Amino acid sequence: MAKFHAIGRRKTSVARVYMDEGTGTITVNGKDYKDYFNTAPLHYKMEQPFSLTETSGKYDVKVNVFGGGITGQAEAIRLGVSRILSEIDNENRTSLKPAGLLTRDPRMVERKKFGQKKARKKFQFSKR
């Protein structure tokens, strides 16, 4: 089987995901994903595409991820894995799409504007 590749993004995190048939190991930046992501909700996000498509333990996943925080990184990896699973078998798309795993979350940090304290907060206004 060929090696599949996809990119997932979330906020400022970018995950390059490589997947091929194997025993189900998930490696993130050279570490096991349970060592890299230390909380149960993040473990769930990593396993969610596999549990929805019933492909747990069938694919080895190798991920290079950078930027952002750990939650954004986990969601970027989830998007990349979901894209590969839908590419491998079109039947997987029918279970991933309603769960929202194939949608790139467009929410980003709003930029700071000049003449203001932050993105929306203004400097204190003095009437007199």
HELIX and SHEET records of a PDB file:
HELIX    1   1 TYR A   33  TYR A   36  1                                   4    
HELIX    2   2 ALA A   40  THR A   53  1                                  14    
HELIX    3   3 ILE A   70  ILE A   88  1                                  19    
HELIX    4   4 ASN A   90  LEU A   96  1                                   7    
SHEET    1   A 5 PHE A   4  ARG A  10  0                                        
SHEET    2   A 5 SER A  13  GLU A  21 -1                                        
SHEET    3   A 5 TYR A  59  PHE A  66 -1                                        
SHEET    4   A 5 ILE A  26  VAL A  28  1                                        
SHEET    5   A 5 LYS A  31  ASP A  32 -1                                        
END                                                                             
